[in-house]
Amino acid sequence: MTSLLSRITIDPDICHGKPAIRHLRYPVESMLEYLAGGDTIEELLVEFPDLERDDLLACLEFAAQSLKLKSQHLVLA
């Protein structure tokens, strides 16, 4: 898990300081939106060839850990 999370970086000069993958300009949020929209990891790897499977797994792990750290009350419509 820790090695996956090391792939997520936060740099004020990249993506306006939002969490991104390996100092690249791929925001975690965008990758999660693709996955939530139905794109598979394999499809994203074809679309973004400079990404690796572990990058996308890191996005999922980052989201899971973020939810654990914050007490969030989501209203599902």
mmCIF file as gemmi writes it, N, C-alpha and C atoms, coordinates in Angstrom:
data_model
loop_
_atom_site.group_PDB
_atom_site.id
_atom_site.type_symbol
_atom_site.label_atom_id
_atom_site.label_alt_id
_atom_site.label_comp_id
_atom_site.label_asym_id
_atom_site.label_entity_id
_atom_site.label_seq_id
_atom_site.pdbx_PDB_ins_code
_atom_site.Cartn_x
_atom_site.Cartn_y
_atom_site.Cartn_z
_atom_site.occupancy
_atom_site.B_iso_or_equiv
_atom_site.pdbx_formal_charge
_atom_site.auth_seq_id
_atom_site.auth_asym_id
_atom_site.pdbx_PDB_model_num
ATOM 1 N N . MET Axp A 1 ? 0.831 -1.199 0 1 0 ? 1 A 1
ATOM 2 C CA . MET Axp A 1 ? 0 0 0 1 0 ? 1 A 1
ATOM 3 C C . MET Axp A 1 ? 0.866 1.25 0 1 0 ? 1 A 1
ATOM 4 N N . THR Axp A 2 ? 1.868 1.312 0.865 1 0 ? 2 A 1
ATOM 5 C CA . THR Axp A 2 ? 2.704 2.494 0.95 1 0 ? 2 A 1
ATOM 6 C C . THR Axp A 2 ? 3.4 2.766 -0.369 1 0 ? 2 A 1
ATOM 7 N N . SER Axp A 3 ? 3.877 1.716 -1.043 1 0 ? 3 A 1
ATOM 8 C CA . SER Axp A 3 ? 4.552 1.937 -2.319 1 0 ? 3 A 1
ATOM 9 C C . SER Axp A 3 ? 3.586 2.477 -3.364 1 0 ? 3 A 1
ATOM 10 N N . LEU Axp A 4 ? 2.327 2.039 -3.303 1 0 ? 4 A 1
ATOM 11 C CA . LEU Axp A 4 ? 1.341 2.591 -4.234 1 0 ? 4 A 1
ATOM 12 C C . LEU Axp A 4 ? 1.123 4.074 -3.968 1 0 ? 4 A 1
ATOM 13 N N . LEU Axp A 5 ? 0.959 4.432 -2.712 1 0 ? 5 A 1
ATOM 14 C CA . LEU Axp A 5 ? 0.683 5.836 -2.388 1 0 ? 5 A 1
ATOM 15 C C . LEU Axp A 5 ? 1.861 6.745 -2.712 1 0 ? 5 A 1
ATOM 16 N N . SER Axp A 6 ? 3.06 6.197 -2.787 1 0 ? 6 A 1
ATOM 17 C CA . SER Axp A 6 ? 4.219 7.031 -3.149 1 0 ? 6 A 1
ATOM 18 C C . SER Axp A 6 ? 4.134 7.494 -4.596 1 0 ? 6 A 1
ATOM 19 N N . ARG Axp A 7 ? 3.275 6.893 -5.38 1 0 ? 7 A 1
ATOM 20 C CA . ARG Axp A 7 ? 3.082 7.315 -6.775 1 0 ? 7 A 1
ATOM 21 C C . ARG Axp A 7 ? 2.225 8.582 -6.872 1 0 ? 7 A 1
ATOM 22 N N . ILE Axp A 8 ? 1.532 8.918 -5.802 1 0 ? 8 A 1
ATOM 23 C CA . ILE Axp A 8 ? 0.676 10.109 -5.791 1 0 ? 8 A 1
ATOM 24 C C . ILE Axp A 8 ? 1.477 11.267 -5.213 1 0 ? 8 A 1
ATOM 25 N N . THR Axp A 9 ? 1.551 12.348 -5.983 1 0 ? 9 A 1
ATOM 26 C CA . THR Axp A 9 ? 2.338 13.503 -5.569 1 0 ? 9 A 1
ATOM 27 C C . THR Axp A 9 ? 1.467 14.75 -5.532 1 0 ? 9 A 1
ATOM 28 N N . ILE Axp A 10 ? 1.869 15.671 -4.679 1 0 ? 10 A 1
ATOM 29 C CA . ILE Axp A 10 ? 1.192 16.967 -4.594 1 0 ? 10 A 1
ATOM 30 C C . ILE Axp A 10 ? 2.253 18.041 -4.736 1 0 ? 10 A 1
ATOM 31 N N . ASP Axp A 11 ? 2.129 18.807 -5.804 1 0 ? 11 A 1
ATOM 32 C CA . ASP Axp A 11 ? 3.101 19.843 -6.131 1 0 ? 11 A 1
ATOM 33 C C . ASP Axp A 11 ? 2.314 21.079 -6.557 1 0 ? 11 A 1
ATOM 34 N N . PRO Axp A 12 ? 2.524 22.214 -5.898 1 0 ? 12 A 1
ATOM 35 C CA . PRO Axp A 12 ? 1.751 23.405 -6.243 1 0 ? 12 A 1
ATOM 36 C C . PRO Axp A 12 ? 1.927 23.858 -7.699 1 0 ? 12 A 1
ATOM 37 N N . ASP Axp A 13 ? 2.982 23.406 -8.348 1 0 ? 13 A 1
ATOM 38 C CA . ASP Axp A 13 ? 3.229 23.795 -9.735 1 0 ? 13 A 1
ATOM 39 C C . ASP Axp A 13 ? 2.63 22.82 -10.747 1 0 ? 13 A 1
ATOM 40 N N . ILE Axp A 14 ? 2.046 21.741 -10.265 1 0 ? 14 A 1
ATOM 41 C CA . ILE Axp A 14 ? 1.453 20.747 -11.163 1 0 ? 14 A 1
ATOM 42 C C . ILE Axp A 14 ? -0.01 20.562 -10.782 1 0 ? 14 A 1
ATOM 43 N N . CYS Axp A 15 ? -0.886 20.735 -11.748 1 0 ? 15 A 1
ATOM 44 C CA . CYS Axp A 15 ? -2.333 20.545 -11.557 1 0 ? 15 A 1
ATOM 45 C C . CYS Axp A 15 ? -2.876 21.401 -10.41 1 0 ? 15 A 1
ATOM 46 N N . HIS Axp A 16 ? -2.337 22.594 -10.258 1 0 ? 16 A 1
ATOM 47 C CA . HIS Axp A 16 ? -2.804 23.534 -9.23 1 0 ? 16 A 1
ATOM 48 C C . HIS Axp A 16 ? -2.721 22.955 -7.822 1 0 ? 16 A 1
ATOM 49 N N . GLY Axp A 17 ? -1.756 22.071 -7.613 1 0 ? 17 A 1
ATOM 50 C CA . GLY Axp A 17 ? -1.567 21.497 -6.294 1 0 ? 17 A 1
ATOM 51 C C . GLY Axp A 17 ? -2.484 20.336 -5.95 1 0 ? 17 A 1
ATOM 52 N N . LYS Axp A 18 ? -3.299 19.91 -6.91 1 0 ? 18 A 1
ATOM 53 C CA . LYS Axp A 18 ? -4.153 18.745 -6.661 1 0 ? 18 A 1
ATOM 54 C C . LYS Axp A 18 ? -3.309 17.479 -6.742 1 0 ? 18 A 1
ATOM 55 N N . PRO Axp A 19 ? -3.702 16.431 -6.041 1 0 ? 19 A 1
ATOM 56 C CA . PRO Axp A 19 ? -2.962 15.167 -6.128 1 0 ? 19 A 1
ATOM 57 C C . PRO Axp A 19 ? -2.889 14.684 -7.575 1 0 ? 19 A 1
ATOM 58 N N . ALA Axp A 20 ? -1.689 14.301 -7.982 1 0 ? 20 A 1
ATOM 59 C CA . ALA Axp A 20 ? -1.456 13.848 -9.353 1 0 ? 20 A 1
ATOM 60 C C . ALA Axp A 20 ? -0.596 12.586 -9.322 1 0 ? 20 A 1
ATOM 61 N N . ILE Axp A 21 ? -0.474 11.969 -10.463 1 0 ? 21 A 1
ATOM 62 C CA . ILE Axp A 21 ? 0.304 10.737 -10.575 1 0 ? 21 A 1
ATOM 63 C C . ILE Axp A 21 ? 1.753 11.073 -10.92 1 0 ? 21 A 1
ATOM 64 N N . ARG Axp A 22 ? 2.682 10.664 -10.069 1 0 ? 22 A 1
ATOM 65 C CA . ARG Axp A 22 ? 4.134 10.727 -10.289 1 0 ? 22 A 1
ATOM 66 C C . ARG Axp A 22 ? 4.633 12.057 -10.882 1 0 ? 22 A 1
ATOM 67 N N . HIS Axp A 23 ? 4.171 13.158 -10.361 1 0 ? 23 A 1
ATOM 68 C CA . HIS Axp A 23 ? 4.575 14.489 -10.839 1 0 ? 23 A 1
ATOM 69 C C . HIS Axp A 23 ? 4.208 14.711 -12.304 1 0 ? 23 A 1
ATOM 70 N N . LEU Axp A 24 ? 3.358 13.868 -12.846 1 0 ? 24 A 1
ATOM 71 C CA . LEU Axp A 24 ? 2.869 14.061 -14.207 1 0 ? 24 A 1
ATOM 72 C C . LEU Axp A 24 ? 1.597 14.912 -14.123 1 0 ? 24 A 1
ATOM 73 N N . ARG Axp A 25 ? 1.108 15.314 -15.229 1 0 ? 25 A 1
ATOM 74 C CA . ARG Axp A 25 ? -0.088 16.156 -15.227 1 0 ? 25 A 1
ATOM 75 C C . ARG Axp A 25 ? -1.365 15.325 -15.396 1 0 ? 25 A 1
ATOM 76 N N . TYR Axp A 26 ? -1.447 14.268 -14.601 1 0 ? 26 A 1
ATOM 77 C CA . TYR Axp A 26 ? -2.631 13.424 -14.561 1 0 ? 26 A 1
ATOM 78 C C . TYR Axp A 26 ? -3.22 13.496 -13.153 1 0 ? 26 A 1
ATOM 79 N N . PRO Axp A 27 ? -4.239 14.333 -12.953 1 0 ? 27 A 1
ATOM 80 C CA . PRO Axp A 27 ? -4.838 14.435 -11.629 1 0 ? 27 A 1
ATOM 81 C C . PRO Axp A 27 ? -5.518 13.133 -11.212 1 0 ? 27 A 1
ATOM 82 N N . VAL Axp A 28 ? -5.354 12.786 -9.97 1 0 ? 28 A 1
ATOM 83 C CA . VAL Axp A 28 ? -6.019 11.608 -9.411 1 0 ? 28 A 1
ATOM 84 C C . VAL Axp A 28 ? -7.521 11.717 -9.647 1 0 ? 28 A 1
ATOM 85 N N . GLU Axp A 29 ? -8.064 12.887 -9.424 1 0 ? 29 A 1
ATOM 86 C CA . GLU Axp A 29 ? -9.509 13.117 -9.592 1 0 ? 29 A 1
ATOM 87 C C . GLU Axp A 29 ? -9.977 12.719 -10.992 1 0 ? 29 A 1
ATOM 88 N N . SER Axp A 30 ? -9.226 13.089 -12.007 1 0 ? 30 A 1
ATOM 89 C CA . SER Axp A 30 ? -9.613 12.764 -13.388 1 0 ? 30 A 1
ATOM 90 C C . SER Axp A 30 ? -9.595 11.264 -13.635 1 0 ? 30 A 1
ATOM 91 N N . MET Axp A 31 ? -8.567 10.596 -13.134 1 0 ? 31 A 1
ATOM 92 C CA . MET Axp A 31 ? -8.481 9.152 -13.325 1 0 ? 31 A 1
ATOM 93 C C . MET Axp A 31 ? -9.627 8.442 -12.618 1 0 ? 31 A 1
ATOM 94 N N . LEU Axp A 32 ? -9.995 8.925 -11.432 1 0 ? 32 A 1
ATOM 95 C CA . LEU Axp A 32 ? -11.128 8.343 -10.712 1 0 ? 32 A 1
ATOM 96 C C . LEU Axp A 32 ? -12.436 8.572 -11.472 1 0 ? 32 A 1
ATOM 97 N N . GLU Axp A 33 ? -12.567 9.729 -12.089 1 0 ? 33 A 1
ATOM 98 C CA . GLU Axp A 33 ? -13.77 10.014 -12.874 1 0 ? 33 A 1
ATOM 99 C C . GLU Axp A 33 ? -13.868 9.076 -14.079 1 0 ? 33 A 1
ATOM 100 N N . TYR Axp A 34 ? -12.743 8.824 -14.736 1 0 ? 34 A 1
ATOM 101 C CA . TYR Axp A 34 ? -12.748 7.87 -15.849 1 0 ? 34 A 1
ATOM 102 C C . TYR Axp A 34 ? -13.191 6.491 -15.374 1 0 ? 34 A 1
ATOM 103 N N . LEU Axp A 35 ? -12.608 6.043 -14.261 1 0 ? 35 A 1
ATOM 104 C CA . LEU Axp A 35 ? -12.961 4.721 -13.74 1 0 ? 35 A 1
ATOM 105 C C . LEU Axp A 35 ? -14.423 4.662 -13.313 1 0 ? 35 A 1
ATOM 106 N N . ALA Axp A 36 ? -14.897 5.709 -12.65 1 0 ? 36 A 1
ATOM 107 C CA . ALA Axp A 36 ? -16.294 5.759 -12.218 1 0 ? 36 A 1
ATOM 108 C C . ALA Axp A 36 ? -17.249 5.798 -13.414 1 0 ? 36 A 1
ATOM 109 N N . GLY Axp A 37 ? -16.767 6.364 -14.512 1 0 ? 37 A 1
ATOM 110 C CA . GLY Axp A 37 ? -17.577 6.448 -15.726 1 0 ? 37 A 1
ATOM 111 C C . GLY Axp A 37 ? -17.631 5.152 -16.509 1 0 ? 37 A 1
ATOM 112 N N . GLY Axp A 38 ? -16.871 4.156 -16.061 1 0 ? 38 A 1
ATOM 113 C CA . GLY Axp A 38 ? -16.947 2.858 -16.72 1 0 ? 38 A 1
ATOM 114 C C . GLY Axp A 38 ? -15.714 2.452 -17.497 1 0 ? 38 A 1
ATOM 115 N N . ASP Axp A 39 ? -14.746 3.353 -17.618 1 0 ? 39 A 1
ATOM 116 C CA . ASP Axp A 39 ? -13.506 2.97 -18.301 1 0 ? 39 A 1
ATOM 117 C C . ASP Axp A 39 ? -12.769 1.949 -17.446 1 0 ? 39 A 1
ATOM 118 N N . THR Axp A 40 ? -12.154 0.98 -18.086 1 0 ? 40 A 1
ATOM 119 C CA . THR Axp A 40 ? -11.377 -0.011 -17.362 1 0 ? 40 A 1
ATOM 120 C C . THR Axp A 40 ? -9.93 0.461 -17.232 1 0 ? 40 A 1
ATOM 121 N N . ILE Axp A 41 ? -9.215 -0.164 -16.334 1 0 ? 41 A 1
ATOM 122 C CA . ILE Axp A 41 ? -7.794 0.156 -16.187 1 0 ? 41 A 1
ATOM 123 C C . ILE Axp A 41 ? -7.086 -0.103 -17.51 1 0 ? 41 A 1
ATOM 124 N N . GLU Axp A 42 ? -7.412 -1.194 -18.162 1 0 ? 42 A 1
ATOM 125 C CA . GLU Axp A 42 ? -6.768 -1.528 -19.433 1 0 ? 42 A 1
ATOM 126 C C . GLU Axp A 42 ? -7.029 -0.456 -20.488 1 0 ? 42 A 1
ATOM 127 N N . GLU Axp A 43 ? -8.248 0.052 -20.545 1 0 ? 43 A 1
ATOM 128 C CA . GLU Axp A 43 ? -8.574 1.113 -21.511 1 0 ? 43 A 1
ATOM 129 C C . GLU Axp A 43 ? -7.782 2.383 -21.215 1 0 ? 43 A 1
ATOM 130 N N . LEU Axp A 44 ? -7.652 2.716 -19.947 1 0 ? 44 A 1
ATOM 131 C CA . LEU Axp A 44 ? -6.909 3.923 -19.584 1 0 ? 44 A 1
ATOM 132 C C . LEU Axp A 44 ? -5.423 3.773 -19.903 1 0 ? 44 A 1
ATOM 133 N N . LEU Axp A 45 ? -4.893 2.576 -19.747 1 0 ? 45 A 1
ATOM 134 C CA . LEU Axp A 45 ? -3.483 2.361 -20.066 1 0 ? 45 A 1
ATOM 135 C C . LEU Axp A 45 ? -3.222 2.505 -21.562 1 0 ? 45 A 1
ATOM 136 N N . VAL Axp A 46 ? -4.197 2.153 -22.385 1 0 ? 46 A 1
ATOM 137 C CA . VAL Axp A 46 ? -4.067 2.355 -23.828 1 0 ? 46 A 1
ATOM 138 C C . VAL Axp A 46 ? -4.162 3.845 -24.148 1 0 ? 46 A 1
ATOM 139 N N . GLU Axp A 47 ? -5.119 4.517 -23.509 1 0 ? 47 A 1
ATOM 140 C CA . GLU Axp A 47 ? -5.338 5.952 -23.756 1 0 ? 47 A 1
ATOM 141 C C . GLU Axp A 47 ? -4.174 6.816 -23.255 1 0 ? 47 A 1
ATOM 142 N N . PHE Axp A 48 ? -3.564 6.423 -22.145 1 0 ? 48 A 1
ATOM 143 C CA . PHE Axp A 48 ? -2.47 7.17 -21.535 1 0 ? 48 A 1
ATOM 144 C C . PHE Axp A 48 ? -1.27 6.234 -21.378 1 0 ? 48 A 1
ATOM 145 N N . PRO Axp A 49 ? -0.503 6.022 -22.452 1 0 ? 49 A 1
ATOM 146 C CA . PRO Axp A 49 ? 0.552 5.006 -22.438 1 0 ? 49 A 1
ATOM 147 C C . PRO Axp A 49 ? 1.705 5.273 -21.469 1 0 ? 49 A 1
ATOM 148 N N . ASP Axp A 50 ? 1.835 6.488 -20.971 1 0 ? 50 A 1
ATOM 149 C CA . ASP Axp A 50 ? 2.907 6.748 -20.006 1 0 ? 50 A 1
ATOM 150 C C . ASP Axp A 50 ? 2.495 6.396 -18.569 1 0 ? 50 A 1
ATOM 151 N N . LEU Axp A 51 ? 1.251 5.94 -18.389 1 0 ? 51 A 1
ATOM 152 C CA . LEU Axp A 51 ? 0.813 5.478 -17.075 1 0 ? 51 A 1
ATOM 153 C C . LEU Axp A 51 ? 1.017 3.975 -16.95 1 0 ? 51 A 1
ATOM 154 N N . GLU Axp A 52 ? 1.116 3.526 -15.713 1 0 ? 52 A 1
ATOM 155 C CA . GLU Axp A 52 ? 1.259 2.106 -15.407 1 0 ? 52 A 1
ATOM 156 C C . GLU Axp A 52 ? 0.063 1.657 -14.566 1 0 ? 52 A 1
ATOM 157 N N . ARG Axp A 53 ? -0.191 0.363 -14.583 1 0 ? 53 A 1
ATOM 158 C CA . ARG Axp A 53 ? -1.306 -0.188 -13.819 1 0 ? 53 A 1
ATOM 159 C C . ARG Axp A 53 ? -1.254 0.252 -12.358 1 0 ? 53 A 1
ATOM 160 N N . ASP Axp A 54 ? -0.078 0.23 -11.761 1 0 ? 54 A 1
ATOM 161 C CA . ASP Axp A 54 ? 0.047 0.632 -10.358 1 0 ? 54 A 1
ATOM 162 C C . ASP Axp A 54 ? -0.301 2.101 -10.134 1 0 ? 54 A 1
ATOM 163 N N . ASP Axp A 55 ? -0.161 2.946 -11.153 1 0 ? 55 A 1
ATOM 164 C CA . ASP Axp A 55 ? -0.568 4.347 -11.019 1 0 ? 55 A 1
ATOM 165 C C . ASP Axp A 55 ? -2.066 4.443 -10.775 1 0 ? 55 A 1
ATOM 166 N N . LEU Axp A 56 ? -2.824 3.659 -11.519 1 0 ? 56 A 1
ATOM 167 C CA . LEU Axp A 56 ? -4.279 3.698 -11.384 1 0 ? 56 A 1
ATOM 168 C C . LEU Axp A 56 ? -4.727 3.017 -10.091 1 0 ? 56 A 1
ATOM 169 N N . LEU Axp A 57 ? -4.035 1.961 -9.72 1 0 ? 57 A 1
ATOM 170 C CA . LEU Axp A 57 ? -4.336 1.346 -8.424 1 0 ? 57 A 1
ATOM 171 C C . LEU Axp A 57 ? -4.008 2.312 -7.291 1 0 ? 57 A 1
ATOM 172 N N . ALA Axp A 58 ? -2.975 3.116 -7.461 1 0 ? 58 A 1
ATOM 173 C CA . ALA Axp A 58 ? -2.62 4.123 -6.461 1 0 ? 58 A 1
ATOM 174 C C . ALA Axp A 58 ? -3.725 5.166 -6.322 1 0 ? 58 A 1
ATOM 175 N N . CYS Axp A 59 ? -4.347 5.533 -7.433 1 0 ? 59 A 1
ATOM 176 C CA . CYS Axp A 59 ? -5.465 6.481 -7.374 1 0 ? 59 A 1
ATOM 177 C C . CYS Axp A 59 ? -6.608 5.912 -6.539 1 0 ? 59 A 1
ATOM 178 N N . LEU Axp A 60 ? -6.906 4.642 -6.746 1 0 ? 60 A 1
ATOM 179 C CA . LEU Axp A 60 ? -7.968 3.998 -5.971 1 0 ? 60 A 1
ATOM 180 C C . LEU Axp A 60 ? -7.604 3.919 -4.493 1 0 ? 60 A 1
ATOM 181 N N . GLU Axp A 61 ? -6.372 3.582 -4.206 1 0 ? 61 A 1
ATOM 182 C CA . GLU Axp A 61 ? -5.916 3.503 -2.819 1 0 ? 61 A 1
ATOM 183 C C . GLU Axp A 61 ? -5.939 4.883 -2.167 1 0 ? 61 A 1
ATOM 184 N N . PHE Axp A 62 ? -5.529 5.905 -2.916 1 0 ? 62 A 1
ATOM 185 C CA . PHE Axp A 62 ? -5.546 7.276 -2.402 1 0 ? 62 A 1
ATOM 186 C C . PHE Axp A 62 ? -6.969 7.682 -2.033 1 0 ? 62 A 1
ATOM 187 N N . ALA Axp A 63 ? -7.917 7.361 -2.896 1 0 ? 63 A 1
ATOM 188 C CA . ALA Axp A 63 ? -9.317 7.699 -2.624 1 0 ? 63 A 1
ATOM 189 C C . ALA Axp A 63 ? -9.817 6.96 -1.385 1 0 ? 63 A 1
ATOM 190 N N . ALA Axp A 64 ? -9.49 5.687 -1.283 1 0 ? 64 A 1
ATOM 191 C CA . ALA Axp A 64 ? -9.925 4.899 -0.128 1 0 ? 64 A 1
ATOM 192 C C . ALA Axp A 64 ? -9.342 5.459 1.163 1 0 ? 64 A 1
ATOM 193 N N . GLN Axp A 65 ? -8.061 5.771 1.154 1 0 ? 65 A 1
ATOM 194 C CA . GLN Axp A 65 ? -7.419 6.31 2.352 1 0 ? 65 A 1
ATOM 195 C C . GLN Axp A 65 ? -7.957 7.696 2.697 1 0 ? 65 A 1
ATOM 196 N N . SER Axp A 66 ? -8.249 8.498 1.68 1 0 ? 66 A 1
ATOM 197 C CA . SER Axp A 66 ? -8.8 9.837 1.922 1 0 ? 66 A 1
ATOM 198 C C . SER Axp A 66 ? -10.144 9.753 2.623 1 0 ? 66 A 1
ATOM 199 N N . LEU Axp A 67 ? -10.959 8.8 2.216 1 0 ? 67 A 1
ATOM 200 C CA . LEU Axp A 67 ? -12.264 8.633 2.854 1 0 ? 67 A 1
ATOM 201 C C . LEU Axp A 67 ? -12.13 8.138 4.288 1 0 ? 67 A 1
ATOM 202 N N . LYS Axp A 68 ? -11.134 7.329 4.546 1 0 ? 68 A 1
ATOM 203 C CA . LYS Axp A 68 ? -10.913 6.847 5.909 1 0 ? 68 A 1
ATOM 204 C C . LYS Axp A 68 ? -10.445 7.976 6.834 1 0 ? 68 A 1
ATOM 205 N N . LEU Axp A 69 ? -9.665 8.908 6.285 1 0 ? 69 A 1
ATOM 206 C CA . LEU Axp A 69 ? -9.094 9.978 7.099 1 0 ? 69 A 1
ATOM 207 C C . LEU Axp A 69 ? -10.104 11.063 7.455 1 0 ? 69 A 1
ATOM 208 N N . LYS Axp A 70 ? -11.086 11.246 6.607 1 0 ? 70 A 1
ATOM 209 C CA . LYS Axp A 70 ? -12.042 12.329 6.818 1 0 ? 70 A 1
ATOM 210 C C . LYS Axp A 70 ? -13.405 11.755 7.171 1 0 ? 70 A 1
ATOM 211 N N . SER Axp A 71 ? -14.054 12.413 8.058 1 0 ? 71 A 1
ATOM 212 C CA . SER Axp A 71 ? -15.426 12.039 8.352 1 0 ? 71 A 1
ATOM 213 C C . SER Axp A 71 ? -16.305 12.791 7.364 1 0 ? 71 A 1
ATOM 214 N N . GLN Axp A 72 ? -16.768 12.066 6.358 1 0 ? 72 A 1
ATOM 215 C CA . GLN Axp A 72 ? -17.56 12.705 5.322 1 0 ? 72 A 1
ATOM 216 C C . GLN Axp A 72 ? -18.96 12.124 5.335 1 0 ? 72 A 1
ATOM 217 N N . HIS Axp A 73 ? -19.898 12.985 5.175 1 0 ? 73 A 1
ATOM 218 C CA . HIS Axp A 73 ? -21.284 12.575 5.119 1 0 ? 73 A 1
ATOM 219 C C . HIS Axp A 73 ? -21.761 12.864 3.712 1 0 ? 73 A 1
ATOM 220 N N . LEU Axp A 74 ? -21.89 11.823 2.928 1 0 ? 74 A 1
ATOM 221 C CA . LEU Axp A 74 ? -22.304 11.984 1.547 1 0 ? 74 A 1
ATOM 222 C C . LEU Axp A 74 ? -23.793 11.743 1.452 1 0 ? 74 A 1
ATOM 223 N N . VAL Axp A 75 ? -24.432 12.601 0.703 1 0 ? 75 A 1
ATOM 224 C CA . VAL Axp A 75 ? -25.853 12.418 0.432 1 0 ? 75 A 1
ATOM 225 C C . VAL Axp A 75 ? -25.954 11.801 -0.955 1 0 ? 75 A 1
ATOM 226 N N . LEU Axp A 76 ? -26.443 10.592 -1.002 1 0 ? 76 A 1
ATOM 227 C CA . LEU Axp A 76 ? -26.607 9.914 -2.276 1 0 ? 76 A 1
ATOM 228 C C . LEU Axp A 76 ? -28.017 10.109 -2.777 1 0 ? 76 A 1
ATOM 229 N N . ALA Axp A 77 ? -28.113 10.659 -3.957 1 0 ? 77 A 1
ATOM 230 C CA . ALA Axp A 77 ? -29.45 10.924 -4.516 1 0 ? 77 A 1
ATOM 231 C C . ALA Axp A 77 ? -29.924 9.786 -5.366 1 0 ? 77 A 1
